[in-house]
């Protein structure tokens, strides 16, 4: 599929939805859908730089996902560990820098150790900037940022009058990242699900029916073309 020559989205964020339903419709365990979903992450990560994407953020596990069955949560944590071990050197060789956002205090030590190792391994890479939202919730992120700001004020490092939108952004998990230009949600749902609420205020959203395990590069390019045909005015008006 061809892509037009309009300006590209530098930062694309994806709510990877539909793994469980994809599996259920095929009579498979939900974890089989997540395993297939990992294949799609690998495919999109490798394709993204070729379409002008500098930053890619994927929503892997939310703070609400702990409500799922113990079987599914345990399987997902194992899958995350396997992904890091299996993909680390390829990501590094492909010059991808990996960051994780979200709460780590609820994750097991083995996974947290692997996450820190992968971040250190790829910290000097300047190719695609891949951010994985793991145990992430937007309101939780903002709450933690407010706590850090309050401590900074209490310690005299900040004054209340110093607070601005930029100050708040600097205390978020995404402080080093630009705001997303495009947020994609797969599998037919039309909700933002507590994903990057602060950062997405001017993002374009595309909701598609395709389940994440079926979201291949052609689907990715189709979504990028939808974005490129949008008129982004940021509150301005069109000059006639």
URNOR-V101794 format. One record per backbone hydrogen bond with DSSP energy under -0.5 kcal/mol. CO is the residue of the C=O (numbers start at 1). NH is the residue of the N-H. E is the energy in kcal/mol with one decimal. If there is no record, write none. Layout:
BEGIN
CO,NH,E
CO,NH,E
END
This chain:
BEGIN
8,10,-0.6
10,12,-0.6
10,54,-1.7
10,55,-2.9
11,181,-2.3
11,182,-1.8
12,57,-2.4
13,184,-2.8
14,16,-0.9
14,59,-2.4
15,17,-1.6
15,186,-1.8
17,212,-2.1
18,22,-2.5
19,23,-2.0
20,24,-2.6
21,25,-2.5
22,26,-0.5
23,26,-1.2
23,28,-2.8
24,27,-1.7
29,32,-1.6
29,33,-0.8
30,33,-0.8
30,34,-1.5
31,35,-2.5
32,36,-2.1
33,37,-2.1
34,38,-1.8
35,39,-1.2
36,40,-1.3
37,41,-2.0
38,42,-2.4
39,43,-2.0
40,44,-2.8
41,45,-2.7
42,46,-1.8
43,47,-1.6
44,48,-2.5
45,49,-0.6
47,50,-1.2
48,51,-2.0
48,53,-1.7
49,52,-1.6
52,54,-0.6
54,129,-2.6
55,12,-2.5
56,131,-2.8
57,14,-2.8
58,60,-0.9
58,133,-3.0
59,16,-0.7
61,135,-1.3
61,136,-2.2
62,65,-1.0
63,66,-0.5
64,67,-1.8
65,68,-1.7
69,73,-2.6
70,74,-2.8
71,75,-1.9
72,76,-2.5
73,77,-2.4
74,78,-2.0
75,79,-2.2
76,80,-2.6
77,81,-1.9
78,82,-2.3
79,83,-2.5
80,84,-2.3
81,85,-2.4
82,86,-2.8
83,87,-2.5
84,88,-1.8
87,91,-2.9
88,92,-2.4
89,93,-2.8
90,94,-2.0
91,96,-2.6
92,95,-1.7
95,127,-2.1
97,130,-3.0
99,132,-2.9
101,134,-2.4
104,107,-1.6
108,112,-2.3
109,113,-2.6
110,114,-1.8
111,115,-2.5
112,116,-2.3
113,117,-2.2
114,118,-2.6
115,119,-2.2
116,120,-2.3
117,121,-2.8
118,122,-2.0
120,123,-1.0
122,125,-1.7
128,97,-2.6
128,130,-0.9
129,56,-2.4
129,131,-0.6
130,99,-2.5
131,58,-2.5
131,133,-0.6
132,101,-2.1
132,134,-0.9
133,60,-1.9
133,61,-1.8
135,103,-2.5
136,63,-1.4
137,141,-2.5
138,142,-2.3
139,143,-2.6
140,144,-2.5
141,145,-2.2
142,146,-2.6
143,147,-2.1
144,148,-2.1
145,149,-2.5
146,150,-2.8
147,151,-2.1
148,152,-2.1
149,153,-2.4
150,154,-2.6
151,155,-2.1
152,157,-2.3
152,158,-1.2
153,156,-1.4
159,162,-2.4
159,163,-0.5
160,163,-1.4
164,168,-2.3
165,169,-2.5
166,170,-1.8
167,171,-0.6
168,171,-1.5
169,172,-1.2
172,175,-1.4
174,177,-2.7
181,204,-2.8
182,13,-2.9
183,206,-2.3
184,15,-3.4
185,208,-2.5
186,189,-0.7
192,195,-1.1
194,138,-2.9
194,196,-0.6
196,200,-1.7
198,201,-0.9
200,203,-1.4
204,183,-3.1
206,185,-2.3
206,208,-0.5
208,188,-3.0
210,187,-2.5
211,214,-1.9
212,215,-2.0
214,216,-1.5
216,220,-2.1
217,221,-2.7
218,222,-2.1
219,223,-2.2
220,224,-2.2
221,225,-2.2
222,226,-1.8
223,227,-2.3
224,228,-2.3
225,229,-1.1
226,229,-0.6
227,230,-1.9
230,232,-0.8
231,233,-0.7
233,236,-2.0
END
